[in-house]
């Protein structure tokens, strides 16, 4: 067991993390304890804050173990702002081991099991380097007059598993900087100084007289074809003599070596990417055959594909591609005559595709809801949990203006199945609909219509009951192209969103309710479902409103 004692920069907060390596390969268990102040005797709020803070801190500890504390510190801001790095996505299970209130402090001890394999894929998708990843060897040739420390450079490159085993200082006096990118010059550098396949060439850009430095640049060349793979430079606004380049300037140049500039994917010519396509919506063998013939075989970047898994309505392919996943994503986002595609990059090498046959779009009407007292009680309890202020404002802000309590009683009910283009529900405007997400893998799809000249869509939402899922609303146009993502606040059951179309507004749109994470194999724990109320309407454009004094 390794013990990490971390002092979090919050008032009266104490955290202890314990990491265990004795579990299965895909999972690791972390344990943490945190104490936070109880404000205004609100123990429930303190407990919720402790629980969510611990989830995030356990995930941070797992990330640090995977990439190392130095790289984590370097990219802590990018990691914290990445929407895909949410604790609920990777925390397979969470167990409260102990909790207590004492001296206006609420203390909780939490044990969480994190799916390391999925987390690793996401981190690699951010171009972060994991401690277990292989190293890549390069040769560095640097202008000898440039007082850049080879040791500092090696340490910086080492963050990204780039091993500069050979650093050569070369006198470039008399060779104009414009000539130093030509193939014959680079070939001479490879022949004389480099035994590796990749060359980092660091030199300066000078003024016309050749005396003052205007910039410091790094160029990356490949031996096999002498091609320039990458290039970046630090511009010096006021040119300086070489000897006047201070330490801060050189340090700024070193900082240009980052997860965006260090990219080894294209260093070796001819390396093919191994990618996985998960395709949902293909029901019959004929549909699978048509998808392969009409789509996969028409993509020239795919050298081969193999069907590796088949289930009801879902198949998975392993493909060999000349390009990366982003290029493949662009391919499926292009319009074709056979399918509508909804695409999502779920890992660094996995693309999830929902294929909707353009010739088959079946829309069914919603059901009339038979009043259920249990559901009504849950709706009432959810509204009350928003607090007295929210309760008094709800009639004006959520489901219309000054409407009676009866407005919170749904009239319509979703009709299952409604999770693809062959089974979806038609939802009329200004109608309150009751729906249910029964599992993390479940989703509901509604067709909505534009029945006015308005270009502003308003969507109102009420999550009913407790859940550990992360609900998400997504909007698509009439060709199933992504329009907008409505991120629901985890701290609010009630949400109201609007979206204004800047160009022509489609007469037909689609609303999709999903869990933000989706299916997780082997997941355990309760509260993996929830009910919701949903309504939409079109808000009149400002130019159509009349104002009287």
N, C-alpha and C positions, 0 to 999 in steps of 0.2 A: 504494500500500500504506500502511495505517495501522499503526503499531506501538504496542502497549500493554504497558508493563512494570508488572506487578502483583506486589506483595509479599504473599504469603499468610501469615496469622498462624499458621504452624506452624514447628516447629524445623527449621532447615536446609532450607527449601523455597524454590525459585526458579522463577518461572513467566514465560514470555514468550509473548504471544499476538499472532498476526499475522492480520489480517482482509483477505480479498481480495474485491473487488467485480467481478471480471472473469468471473464464471461466469453460468450461466443464471438466469433470473428467480426461480425457485422455490428455488434453493439458494445457499448461501454457504459458503465454505471458511474454516476457522479452523485455526491452527497454534499449538501450545503446547509448552513444554518445562518439565519439573518435576524437581526433585531432592528425594528424601526419604531419611531415615536407614534403613539396613539394621539391623534389630534382631535380635540373636542369630544373626547370619550367615544369616538366612532371606531369601535373594535372591528366591525365588519370591513370598513374601508382599509384599516391597517392590515387586516388578514389578506384581503385581495391584493394590496400593494406588495406584501411580503411574498405571496405566492408567485405573482408575475415577475417580480424582481429576481427571485430565485431561479425561475425558469431561464431568464435571460443570462444570468450569471453562470449557470451550469453550461449553457450553450457556449458562452465566451471561453470558459475553461476548456471545453472540448476543442474549440477552434485553435486555442493556443497550443494544446497538446499536438494538434495535427500539423500546424505550420511553424511552430516555435514562437517564443515570446518576442523575439526581435522583429520578425516580419509582421506579427500581430500588432505591435506598437507602431510600425511604419504605416500600416494601412487600417488602423483602428477606425478612422473616420469613414472610409469607404465601406468597411464591414458593417458598421453600425447603421449606415444609410441604405444598405442593400435590402430591398423588400423581400427577396427570397430567403434571407437568413433570419427567419422567425422561429422562435423556440418551438412553437406548436407543430411546425413542419417536421422536426427531427426528434422531438421528445415522444418516444413510443409509449412510455408510461411514466407517471409521476405519483409518488406515494408520500404523503405527509407522515413523517415519523413521530413528530412531536410538535406541539404548539402550546404557548402559555402567554398570559398577560401579567406583567409585573412592573411596578414603578413607572407607569405610563409608557411602557415598551411592550410591543408585541413581538414574540420570538417564535420562529417557525424553523423546523428542520425538515428538509425535503430530500428525497432520493429520486433521481431521475435516470431513466434508461434512454440513451441517445443512439439513434441509428447512424453509426459512423460512416458506413459506406455511402449513404445518400448525401451526408454532409460533405464528405470528401469530393464527390462529384460536383457539387455546387461550388466549392472552393476552387476546384480546378477550372470550372467554367468562368471564374473571375480571374483566371490566369495566376492565381496564387500557387506557390510551390509547397507541396507537402514534404515533411521531413523524410518520408520514405521514398520520394520520387528519385529517379536516377539523376546523376550529374551529367552535364554536357561540357566537353572540353573544347576550348578555343585558344587561339594565339592572339596576343595583343601586341600591336606595333604602335609605338607612341613617339611623337616628335620629341627628340631629346632635350630641346630648349624649353619644353613645357614642364614646369616644376610640379607635376601631378604625381603624388606618391603612389608607386605601384602597389604597396601594401594596402593603402586605403581603397584603391580600385579593386583589388582582389577581394577584400572584405565586402565591398558593395555588390559585386557580381555574385559572390557566394550566397547572398540572400536568395538568389533566384536559381541556385544550383548550377551556375556557370563557373567552371573551373578554368581560370586563366593560368595554366601551368607554365606558360612561356610568355614572358613580357620582355619585348625587345625595344630598346631606345635607339632611334634612328635619326641621323643628322639629315634634315631636309632642306638645308640652306641652299638657295639657288634654284630650287624646284618650285615654280609657281603653284599655288594651291589649286588652281583650275586644272592643272595637269595631273593631279594626284588621284583622280577618279577614273582615269582611262585604263582600258583593259591591259595594255602592255605594261604599264607601271604596276598595276595590282598583281599581274602574273609574275613579275620580277620579285615582288615582296613575298609571294607564296613560295617561289623557288628558293629564295635565299634564307628565309626566316621561319617558315611555317611547315610543320608536318601534319597539322590538323586540317580538317575540312572547312573550318570557319575562321575568318580573320576579322578581328576588331582593329580598325585603323583610326587612331586619334591624332588629329593635327589641328593647326590653327588656320583661320581665314584672315588674311591681311589686307591692308589698303593697297592702292595702286603702286605706291612706292615700296611696299614690302617691309615697312618698318614698324607699323602699329597694328595691333591685333584687333580685328572687328568681331571675331567669334571663335569659339572652340567647338569642334564637331567630332562626332563619332560615326563611322561608316562600317557596315557589316557586309562582308563579301563571302561568297561561296566558291570554293576551289573548283568544283566540277564544271561550272560554266562561267566563272568570273562575274556573276551577276551581283548587283547591289541589292541586298535583301532589306536593308533598313538604313536609315540615316536620320540623325537629329543633331541639333547644335544649340549652343548657348550664345545668343547675340550680346555683344558689348556695345551699348548705345554710344558711349564716347570712347573711341579707339585708344588703346593704351600700348606702350612698349611692352614687349614680352616680359621683361624683368619687373614690370609694375603690376603684373597679375597677382593680386593678393590671395590669401587663403580662402576668404569668403567667396570669391569668384570661382575658384576651383571647386569648392564645396558645392556651390550651386550647380556646377556642371555634373558632378557626381550624382546629384539628386535626380538628374534626367534619366538615369538608369532606374526604371520602374517596371511595374507589372504591365504597363502599356507599351513600353519600348523594348522590353526583353521578351521576345517571342520566338521560340525555337521551332515552332511548327513547320516553318518553311526553310529550315537550315539544310535539310537533306533532300536532294532532288529525288522524285519518284516514290516517296513514301506515301502510301495510301491510308486514308482514314477509315477506321472500322467504326461504323455507326449503327444505331438501332432505331427502327421505325416501329412504333406501336400504332396500329391503325384500328380505329373503332368505327363501327357502322357497316362493315362488310358481313352480311348474314350468310349467303349461300356460296357454294363453290364457284358458281358462275360469276358472282360479284367479285370474288377474290381474283378469278382469272381475268376479268375485265380490268380490274385495278392494275394488275401486273402488266397487261398488254398495253393499256391506254396511258398509263402514268409512268410506272417504273422503267419500262423499256424505252420510253421516249426521252428519258433523261440521260444525256450522253456522259455526264460526269460520273454516273454509276457504272463501275466496271463489272459488278456482279451483285446479286442479291439472293438470299436463301431464306425460306420460310422456316423459322425456328420454333414458333409457338402458335397454336391455334386454339381458340376458345369460342364460346357462343358470342357472335357479334364482334369478335376481336381477333386480330392476328398480329404477329410480331415478326419483323424481318431483320436480318443482319445484312448490312450492305457494305460494300467496299467502294469508296468514293475518292475521286481525285481532289475533292474540295472538302471544306469543313462543314460543320453543322449549320452555320449561319447561311452559307450558300444554298444548302439543301432547304432551309427554311424559306429563303426567297423563292426557290423554285415552286414550292407548294402554295405560296401566297399569290402566285400568278393565276390569272383567270384561265379556266379551261372549260370545254364544252360538256364534260362528263359529270364533274362533281363540284359541290361547294366544299371547301376545306376550312376547318378550324384547326389551327396549328399552335403548338405550345412547346417550347424548349424546357424539358423537365429535368435535364441533367446535361453535363458537358458533352455527352455523346448519345443522348437519347432524345428523339423527337416524337411527341405525341400528336397524332393526326386523327381528327374526326372527319370521316368522309360522308357527305350527304349527297346522294344521287339527285342530280338536278331534275330528273324526270319523275321523281317520287317524293313529293312533299305532302304528307297527309296531316291535315289539321282537324282536330276534334274540338267540339264545344265543351266548356267546363260543366261540371255537375252542379245541381242545386244542393246546397248544404243543409243537411238535417241537423237541427240545433243540438249540440252536445254540451251539457252543463259543465262537464269537466274541462272542456276547451274554453268555455266562457270564463270559468274561474281562473284558468291560467292566464287569459288575456287581462282580466282585472288585476291579478297579482302582479303581472309584468308592468302594467301602467302605474300601480301603486309604488313599485320599487324605484320608479324614476323620481320619486319625491313629490312633495306637495306642489312645488312650483311647476314641475313638469306636468303634473296632473291638471293644474289650472290652465296651462297654456296649450294643452294637447288639442283642444277643440279648434284652436286657431292655427296651430302650426303643423299639425300632422295630417289629419284626415278631413280638411275642409274648414270653413269658417263658421264658428258658432253652431256646430252641429250637435244634435243630441247624442246621448250615450249609445243609442241604438246604432249609430254609425260605426261603432267599433265591432259590431256583430257582422261577421262575414255572410255574404249571400251566396257566394259561389265557392266551389271546391275543385281543386285540381283533379284531373282524370289521368290516372296511371295506365300504361306507361306514357311518359311525356319527356323522354330524355334524348331524342334525336329527331332528324327531319322526317322520319317515317312515323313518328308518334310525338306530336306536340299539341299544345292547347292554344285555342284562340281566346284571347283575353280582351274583353270590351273595355273602353275607357270608363273612368269614374266608378268602377266596380271593385268592391273589396273582396279579395280572393284569399282563401285559406289554403296553404300548402304545407307539405311536410318533406324534409330531407331525412331519409331513413338511415343513412350511413354516410361515411366519408366519400364513398364512391358514387353515391346517388346524385342526380342533378335534375332540375326541372327546366323545361324550355317552353316559352310562351311566345306566340305571335301577337304583336300589337299593331295597331293601325293608326294612321294620321287622318283624322276626319275634320280638320280645320285648316286654316291658312297659317297657323302658328308654326314657328320653327323651334320652339323651346319645349322640350319634353320634361315633365316633372314626375319623378318616381318616389313613392312613399313606402316605407318599410317598417315593420314591427316584428322583431324577433321574439318568440314566445317561449318561455322556459329556459332552463339552464342547459348549456352545451359546452363541450370542449372543442367543437369544430370552429372553423373560421369562415363564416358565410361571406360570399362574394357575389355581386351582381355584375354581369357583363352585358353590353349592348352590341348587337350586330345589325348591319343593314340588310336589305332585301336579297343580297347575294351571299349572306353569311360572312361578310368581311367585318373584322373587328372595328368597332367605333369607339367605345369607351369602357373603362373599368371603374365601377363604383365601389370604392374600398369602404366597407362598413366599419364603423368605429367599434372596437372591442369593448369599450366602456359604456356604450349606449345601445339599448335595445331599439330605440326609435331613431330613424334616420330619414332625412328628406334630401333628395338630390335633384338637380336639374342639369340638362345638357342642351345647348343651343347649336343647331346646325348652321355653320357659316355659309355652306353652299346649298344646293338643292336638297330639300328634306325628302327622304324616301317615304312612299305611302305605306310601306310595310317594313316593320322592324322586328327584331327578336330579342327577348330578354331571357337571360340564362342565369339560374341560381345554382351555385356550386359551392363546395368547400374549397378554399383557396389552395389547399395542399393536395387533396385527392387521395386515391387509394394508397394505403401503406400496408405492405404484406407483413403479417404477424403482429399487427397492432392489437393491443389490449386496452382495457379500461372502459369506463362507462361514459354516459352522456355524449354518445356519438350520433345524435339525431336532434332535430328541433322542428317546431312548427313556426310558421311565419304568416303575417298578413301582408298583402301586396296590393298596391293600387297605382295607376298612372293616369295622368291627364295632360292636356296641352295648354300651356300658359299663353294667354294672348300677348302678341308682340307689343312693345311699348308704343309703336306708332299707331296702333289701333285703339289705344286708351284715350279717353277724354277726361280732362281735369277741369273742375269748376272751383271757383273761389267762394 
